[in-house]
Every structure is written in C-alpha cells, then in structure tokens.
Amino acid sequence: RHTFVETSSDRSVITRALALRGNVPDATGTLVLGAGIFTGLSNLLGAAAIADHQRCDRLDLAVSSSPFSGAGAGTIDLMVDSLRTPAVRFVGGQPLRLGPISRGPDFHVSGCDRVSLLVALAEPQMLDASSGVANISMYMLPKPAALASAFLTLPVWLLASRIYGALMWLQFTLLRRLLLRRRPTRVDLFASAYDSVAKTATTRALSAGDGMWTAGVAAAAIASLLQDQQLEPGVKCV
C-alpha cells in the first residue's frame, strides 16, 4: 500500500519493471517509473510535444550533457554501462536493437549542426509504454562535440572488453568524483513530435544549468504531487 517513485535511468531495470504491468494481479502498492531528469523530465517533455498533435507517428528525443563535470558513482556506472549495451529504438511499434554506439542524425542546436549518438537510454521503452507512438528514438549529443566522433571510432570488441570498461570507470571516477566534482552538469533536453500525414512538427526544449540538482527537484515535485493521490496498484509511467 505504498507508492515507490523510481528515479534511475537504468534501461534494464526499467524494461524489467515495465514487463510487470498487468502481470501482478495481487499488487497492493504502486511503482511509478520515470522520475528525475532523464529518464523523467525527458518523458514529460516528449508527452508535451505529442500533446500538440491530434496524431503523432514519430517522436525523437535528444539530451546534451558533458561527462566533464561532477557526478556520483551511480551516474558513472550508468555511463560506462551505456557504452557497451545495445541501444534500442522503436520502429513501427517494435523494438530495434542497434549499437552499442551508432551514429544518429545531426541536430541543429545553438546555430550549428551536432552529431548525435544512439546509445542505451531508457526513454524509448518508457515512451513506448506510455505514449502509443509507433516510432521513438532517443539520442545523445555529447559535449564537447568532438566526443561523438571519438566514440564512433571505438570498435565493438573494445567496448565489450571488461578491461576497457574498468579503465573508463577509473577515468571518469577520477574526473567526475574528484577533479571536477564541483562543476555542475548542464543538461539540455529536446523532444520533437511529427505527424507525417499532416506534415507538421513540434519541438519542445528544456535546459537545466545543474542537471543533478534539477533531477532532485523533479523527483521531489513528483513525489509531492503523488502523496495526496490514490493511485491504482501496479506499475505506472510518470
């Protein structure tokens, strides 16, 4: 009879939790998925873009952030894991596995075109479960932009190597938990919804000067809104 607000962005965790929807007939509590910034505010941004259309058949999301900023151990683990886990996008309502790192479309941001990466993020699974849109993709826009090209040159066998993963973990632990721990992580989110029949598109954007702080505020706001509501038991999307 409790409500649990889940705030991680671990794709495998969210995928397994979504699989429980409708499969726990004796549930008495509620699990709310997708609180925080991404996954979280990114899902709400996608829903806002979709809401501008009577019909939406494609949704593209993108997140821009820099690994050269402060972060905790969980964020570092998630980052290293995403570099070796196959990415998923939805095409015609069906999941399509790619990667682990693939080149995405160029995004026109702040007056210039930036290379995007298709990496393992949880938004496609979340929005497939909550929006009903048939074609969903989520891309990463690394900062500085040169990081995108650097990641694309890495061979798959190297990404799968435990030794390389350990070296990446050590590198980003030293950078993000020690040397750059006081530097905030700026996060920019974009969501574009398309109606191919009417040939219309809507883009919504959100910027956070400190993504970690904003993630905490978002989770607290969601929990505050939910505490006075009587939710039906089971697994819900934010």
N, C-alpha and C positions, 0 to 999 in steps of 0.2 A: 504493500500500500504506500510505497514511496515513489517519488519521481527522481530518476537519476539523469543528470544532464551530462552528456558525453562530449568532451572538448578536444579530443585528439584529432589528428588528421591522418592517422594510420589507415591506409586503404584496406589492408587485410582485415583489420578489426571492424571497420565499418561495413565491409562486404559480408562478413560473418554475422554481424548484428542485423543487417537488413534481411538476411535469409531467415531470421526468426519471426518476421512479420507474419502473423496469421498462423504460425506453427506452434504457439504456446497457449493451448486452449484454457489452461488453468492459471494464467498470469493474473496477478493481483496488483503489480506495480507497473510503472511506465518508464521506458527508456527513451530519452529524447536525444537524437543524433544531430550533430552539426552545429554545435555552439562554439564560439570563438571567432577567429577572423577568417582563416581559410584552412580547414573547412568550417563554415559558419556564415560570416557576413558575405562571403562569396556566393553562397547558396541563396541568401536573401536578395543579393544584387541580381542574380540570374532570374529569380522569381519576379523582381520588379521590371526587368527588361521584357520578360514574357507577357506580363500583365498589360503591356501597351498594344498587344496584338490579339485579335479575335482568334487567329490561327497562327501557330508558330511551329515550323518544322525543323528548325536548326538553332542551336544555341552554342555559341563559342565564348569561353571564359579565358582570361589570362591573368596572371599575377606577376608583378615585377617586384623583386627584392634583391638585396645583396647579401651574400654569405660573409662579407667583410664587415661584420657588426656583431654585437653581443648576442648570445643565445645560451640556453640551458642545455643540459645533457640530452633531454628528450628530443629537442629540436635537431640537435646534431645527429643523433641516431636515426631520426626520420629522414634527414637529408641524405645521409650515406646510404640508407636502405633504398631510397627512391632512385638512386643512380644505378642500382643493379636489379630492380624489379620491373617486369614488363609493364608498360603503360597500357591503359585501356581507354578507348573512346567508343561511343555508341553510334552505329550506322544502321539506319532502318530499324531501330529498336533492339539491335543485337550487339553484344559486346565484341569489340575487335581488339585483339592484343597486338601490340607493337613494341619495338624497342629492345632493351630498356630505355635507350635515348634515341629519339627520332627528330628530324627537323620538321618544324611546323611552319605555318605561313608567316610572312613578315607582317608585323603590326606597326601602324603609323602612330607613333607616340611622341608627343612634345616636338613635333615638327620634323621627325626623322623616322625612317623605317628601321625596325629592330627585328633581328632573327629570333624566332621563338623555338622552344623545345617541347616536345611531347614527352613528359615524364610521368612517373607513377604518382598521381594525385587522386584524392578521393571524391572530388566534385562530380565527375561523370556518373558514378554509382549513385550518389546522393540525389542528383537531379533527375536521373532516370527513374528513381523510385518515387519522386515527389512531384514531377512536372508533367510527365507524359509526352515530352518532346522526343521525337524519334532519333535525332542526330545531335549528339552532345560531345564536345571536346573541351579539354582544359589544358592550357599551355603555360609554360614558364618563360618569363622574359628576364634572364639573369642580368644583374648589374655588377660590374661594367659589362657592356655588350660583348666584348671580346671573349667572355667566358663561354658564350653559346658556341662559338666556333671551336674553342678548346675542348669542350665536352664532346662535340660531334666527331672529333678526330680520335677519340678513345675507342679501341677495338672492344668487341663484346667479351672476348676471353679475358681481357684485363679487368673490365668492370665486374666480371663474375669471380675474380680472384679474391680469396679471403685476405691474402697479404696486402693487396692494393686497397681493399676495404678498410683494413686496420690502419694503413698509412693515412688514408683520407680522414678516418676518425681522429687519429692523433693530430693531424694538421689542423683540422677545424676545431678540435678541442683547445689546442694552444691558442688559436686565433680568437675564437668566439667566447671562450670561458675565461681567458686570461688577458691577452694583449688588447682585445677590443671589447671587453665586457661592458664598458660604459658607453659605447657608441650605439645609439638606437637604430633599430631596423626599420627603415622606411618601407612601407608596403603600399603598392598601387594595384587596385583590382579593376578589371574591365569585364563587362558582360554584354554581348551583342546577340540580339534575337532577330531572326529572319523569317519572313513569310515569302516563300518563293513564288507563290501564286499571285499575290498582290504586289510582289516585288517591293516590299517595304522592309526597313530595318531600324532597330532601336539600339543604341548603345548607352549603357549606364556605367559610371565610373565612381570609384571611392578611393580616397587617399588617406593614409594614416602616417603621421610623422614618426610615431613609435608603434610598430605593429604589435610588439609584445604587450605593451600597456593597453592598446586598443582591444586585443584579444581578451584580456582580463575584464575590461569594461563590458564587452559584448556578452561574455559568459554570465557576468553578474546581472546584466539587464535582462537576459533571457530567463535566468533563474528567478529574478524578482517578478517578472510578468507571469511566470508559471505557478508561483507558490499559492496564488489565490484561485487557481482554476482547477476544476475537477476533470482531469483527463481520463479518457477511457484507457484501461490497461493495455499494455502491449508496446510495440516499437513504433516510434513516431519520428518524422523528419522535421527539423526546425522550420 
